[in-house]
Amino acid sequence: MQSFEPGGLAVIIGAGGGIGAAMKQALISSGAFAKVLGSARSPGPGVELPGLDLTDEPTIAATAARVKATGLEMRVLFDATGFLHGDGFSPEKSLAALDPAHMARSFAINTIGPALLMKHFLPLLPRTGKSVFATLSAKVGSIGDNQLGGWYSYRASKAALNQLVCTAAIELARKSPDAICVALHPGTVETGLSDGFAKQGLNVRKPDQASSELSEVLDRLDTRHTGGFYDYNGAALPW
Ligand SMILES: NC(=O)c1ccc[n+]([C@@H]2O[C@H](COP(=O)([O-])OP(=O)(O)OC[C@H]3O[C@@H](n4cnc5c(N)ncnc54)[C@H](OP(=O)(O)O)[C@@H]3O)[C@@H](O)[C@H]2O)c1
């Protein structure tokens, strides 16, 4: 992690999640940041920031204010939140399974929430020197790569997230030309989110491995990558 100016701050949103918790450890171990702060909905291990719920914008604004108050330059904002299943909702296998409540929940967490993170945290990225806002998307959100169908709400909410990342990167470049805004695909990772849905034969990796690979991607990113969608090897994915 030598590409970031020393002395900065890294923030993980979703630090209680499978990938988020591992990512926080990876960024601490890198030694590249003066401070690494975690945020989650509820207090817990690795969570220093006040409770942030993506469906409650004032909690996002309050967390951003707390981050700003550290006085440190925020060099990394890593968003590891997301929703695939839970509370009776499962990825749809057919159009017949579409449920507006499921779709709304997917968009609230996978699309609108990260958009609000961009609204409140992109202005905190320094005007000069490398900084990265990365949000975890998913390859199944790729329209160009969609060969299997199904998973309507998750796919569509991640495709919309990718569009927001691309659009926000254009605006960000005007104010902070050294800053980078990307969507990342972590691969299939053993977490609560993938539990029961990771198909056999896929390369399912542990959160520690995924976070180490994602940290390397963060380190290799430069301004030519802003607005793009990349996997855990840093390879560009089709929209
Ligand atoms: N695991 C995979 O195989 C895989 C594959 C492709 C993409 N991804 C993407 O990677 C990201 C991280 O997933 P994961 O596998 O680490 O899943 P995870 O362990 O279930 O973590 C999900 C995180 O999202 C947070 N979250 C959910 N709803 C929220 C809300 N309303 N407000 C704030 N935080 C909320 C959870 O917080 P709480 O702890 O408070 O619930 C948790 O920290 C997701 O965007 C997912 O789509 C994962």
The ligand as an ORCA input file, in Angstrom:
! r2SCAN-3c Opt
* xyz 0 1
  N     -19.849    -12.709     -0.557
  C     -19.862    -12.803     -1.872
  O     -19.694    -13.889     -2.439
  C     -20.059    -11.575     -2.718
  C     -20.004    -11.697     -4.123
  C     -20.185    -10.563     -4.914
  C     -20.419     -9.345     -4.313
  N     -20.483     -9.244     -2.947
  C     -20.750     -7.924     -2.367
  O     -19.847     -7.660     -1.320
  C     -20.485     -6.800     -0.346
  C     -20.223     -7.331      1.058
  O     -20.867     -8.564      1.194
  P     -20.467     -9.678      2.277
  O     -20.328    -10.921      1.498
  O     -19.378     -9.221      3.153
  O     -21.849     -9.773      3.067
  P     -22.219     -9.654      4.612
  O     -21.250    -10.381      5.461
  O     -23.665    -10.049      4.676
  O     -22.077     -8.092      4.887
  C     -23.046     -7.182      4.456
  C     -22.848     -5.891      5.179
  O     -23.866     -4.978      4.754
  C     -24.315     -4.291      5.885
  N     -25.670     -3.768      5.715
  C     -26.770     -4.413      5.276
  N     -27.829     -3.592      5.323
  C     -27.378     -2.407      5.790
  C     -27.991     -1.165      6.082
  N     -29.311     -0.955      5.903
  N     -27.238     -0.160      6.564
  C     -25.910     -0.342      6.785
  N     -25.269     -1.498      6.536
  C     -26.009     -2.520      6.042
  C     -24.308     -5.347      6.972
  O     -24.373     -4.696      8.216
  P     -24.917     -5.436      9.521
  O     -23.724     -6.148     10.061
  O     -25.379     -4.320     10.379
  O     -26.022     -6.351      9.075
  C     -22.971     -6.006      6.696
  O     -21.924     -5.292      7.286
  C     -21.963     -6.697     -0.771
  O     -22.156     -5.506     -1.484
  C     -22.134     -7.870     -1.714
  O     -23.161     -7.626     -2.661
  C     -20.303    -10.323     -2.136
*
